Amino acid sequence: MTTTNDTPQARVLSSVSDAQVHALADLLIDCVEGGASVSFMRPLTRERAVAFWRKVADGVARGERVLLVTEDAEGIVGTVQLVLDQPENQPHRAEVSKMLVHRRARRRGLGALLMQAAEDAARAHRKTLLVLDTSGAEAERLYARMGWQRVGVIPGFALLPEGGLCSTTFFYRALQA
């Protein structure tokens, strides 16, 4: 993990290198292979994963997204995005997207670290409301522990990576300045 005195750190990528795109693609593939419902079906090809992260990198370059990562000795093991580009009648809000932690690095507090960093980045961008959706029970527990408010569940909202419908739970968090 990116560390200071062995304490994991999340950092903002203000630009995304080719090596980082490939590392993020590896992370995404690992999560999809592990069953995460994060917009992709199995098998997720490397080409599709790289193309997705190149689009994200373009959004970062345009200032439409904030991309945060955490790393260990082997590379990027976690990421989350803050989508800043919202409709003109919603300048106060952002969407949290693609919070991913590699299976080898789970249960180390990286999800909470990334979410706190996303909230801090949102405040830095003067956002006062965050929204997200998830289909994972572990993620739901994390968000609830961190003070996110559960809005509700939509059954059959998306497909799991191997097929079959899954529900999606929506959350929001009002931020203090």
C-alpha positions as a printed Julia matrix, in Angstrom:
177×3 Matrix{Float64}:
   0.0     0.0     0.0
   1.04    3.56   -0.43
   2.26    4.11    3.11
   3.63    6.64    5.48
   5.2     4.9     8.49
   3.4     1.69    7.47
   0.02    3.44    7.52
  -1.92    2.88    4.27
  -2.56    6.01    2.25
  -4.87    6.86   -0.63
  -3.61    9.25   -3.23
  -5.18   11.2    -6.05
  -3.92   10.49   -9.56
  -3.99   13.85  -11.33
  -2.98   12.05  -14.52
  -2.96    8.35  -15.31
   0.06    6.7   -16.89
  -0.11    3.73  -19.22
   1.36    1.52  -16.48
  -1.35    2.71  -14.07
  -4.06    2.01  -16.67
  -2.79   -1.57  -16.93
  -2.57   -1.95  -13.14
  -6.13   -0.66  -12.77
  -7.23   -3.09  -15.49
  -5.69   -5.94  -13.48
  -7.58   -4.76  -10.4
 -10.88   -4.58  -12.29
 -10.4    -8.04  -13.79
  -9.66   -9.46  -10.33
 -12.83   -7.94   -8.88
 -15.03   -9.16  -11.76
 -13.47  -12.63  -11.54
 -14.29  -12.52   -7.83
 -17.96  -11.93   -8.61
 -18.26   -8.16   -8.12
 -21.15   -6.61  -10.03
 -19.34   -3.51  -11.29
 -20.79   -3.12  -14.81
 -18.84   -5.93  -16.49
 -19.57   -9.55  -17.35
 -17.21  -12.53  -17.23
 -14.95  -13.12  -18.85
 -13.7    -9.55  -18.79
 -10.99   -9.27  -21.42
  -7.89   -7.26  -20.78
  -8.69   -5.11  -23.83
 -12.12   -4.14  -22.43
 -10.67   -3.43  -18.99
  -7.87   -1.28  -20.45
 -10.37    0.59  -22.68
 -12.54    1.34  -19.62
  -9.61    2.76  -17.66
  -8.44    4.82  -20.64
 -11.9     6.48  -20.66
 -11.59    7.12  -16.94
  -8.11    8.6   -17.51
  -9.59   10.92  -20.12
 -12.22   12.04  -17.6
  -9.5    12.67  -15.02
  -7.57   14.77  -17.56
 -10.7    16.82  -18.29
 -11.37   17.4   -14.57
 -14.63   15.44  -14.69
 -13.44   12.76  -12.25
 -11.16   12.35   -9.28
  -9.33    9.0    -9.27
  -7.91    7.73   -6.0
  -5.71    4.68   -5.52
  -3.89    2.8    -2.81
  -0.95    0.52   -3.42
   1.1    -2.26   -1.9
   4.49   -3.66   -2.9
   2.9    -5.37   -5.93
   1.09   -2.27   -7.21
  -2.39   -0.77   -7.14
  -4.71   -2.75   -4.85
  -7.59   -0.33   -4.45
  -9.34    2.5    -6.2
 -12.41    4.69   -6.11
 -13.67    7.46   -8.35
 -15.53   10.63   -7.61
 -17.61   11.69  -10.61
 -17.72   15.48  -10.49
 -19.35   16.07  -13.88
 -23.04   16.4   -12.99
 -26.0    18.2   -14.58
 -26.02   21.98  -14.17
 -28.83   21.84  -11.6
 -26.72   19.57   -9.37
 -23.4    21.38   -8.92
 -23.39   20.49   -5.21
 -23.23   16.71   -5.68
 -20.89   13.99   -6.92
 -21.2    10.26   -7.47
 -18.87    7.71   -5.89
 -18.06    5.05   -8.44
 -16.07    1.82   -8.86
 -14.79    1.38   -5.32
 -12.61   -1.69   -5.87
 -10.21   -3.57   -3.63
  -8.13   -6.49   -4.92
  -9.01   -9.81   -3.29
  -5.44  -10.17   -1.98
  -5.75   -6.91   -0.02
  -9.22   -7.15    1.49
  -9.99   -6.91    5.19
  -7.21   -4.38    5.78
  -9.35   -1.26    5.98
  -8.61   -0.12    2.43
 -12.28    0.32    1.5
 -12.8     2.7     4.43
  -9.55    4.48    3.6
 -10.61    5.0    -0.01
 -14.11    6.14    0.95
 -12.74    8.68    3.46
 -10.35    9.97    0.79
 -13.26   10.28   -1.66
 -15.24   12.28    0.9
 -12.21   14.53    1.51
 -11.81   15.05   -2.25
 -15.5    15.89   -2.54
 -15.16   18.54    0.17
 -12.12   19.97   -1.63
 -14.33   20.3    -4.72
 -17.09   21.96   -2.65
 -19.47   19.02   -2.98
 -22.01   18.66   -0.18
 -23.88   15.55   -1.29
 -22.53   12.19   -2.42
 -24.46    9.27   -3.88
 -23.52    5.7    -4.73
 -25.0     2.31   -5.45
 -23.79   -1.16   -4.57
 -24.79   -4.77   -4.94
 -22.47   -6.19   -2.29
 -23.41   -6.97    1.31
 -19.87   -6.25    2.56
 -19.86   -2.87    0.84
 -23.29   -2.09    2.3
 -21.97   -2.76    5.8
 -18.94   -0.55    5.16
 -21.02    2.37    3.91
 -23.46    2.1     6.83
 -20.55    2.04    9.32
 -19.18    5.19    7.7
 -22.42    7.1     8.14
 -23.93    6.72    4.69
 -27.73    6.66    4.58
 -29.42    3.75    2.84
 -32.14    4.97    0.48
 -33.52    1.69   -0.8
 -33.11   -1.4    -2.91
 -34.07   -2.01   -6.52
 -34.47   -5.74   -7.17
 -33.16   -7.15  -10.44
 -31.25   -3.95  -11.21
 -28.17   -5.51  -12.84
 -26.57   -8.78  -13.82
 -23.9   -10.53  -11.82
 -20.68  -11.11  -13.79
 -21.55  -14.78  -14.36
 -25.21  -13.98  -15.15
 -28.33  -13.82  -13.02
 -29.99  -10.71  -11.7
 -28.93   -8.93   -8.52
 -30.41   -6.14   -6.47
 -28.74   -2.77   -6.06
 -28.84   -0.63   -2.93
 -28.59    3.15   -3.15
 -26.91    5.31   -0.5
 -26.26    9.02    0.04
 -24.09   11.05    2.37
 -24.49   14.71    3.2
 -21.09   16.26    3.82
 -20.19   18.93    6.33
 -17.86   21.6     5.03
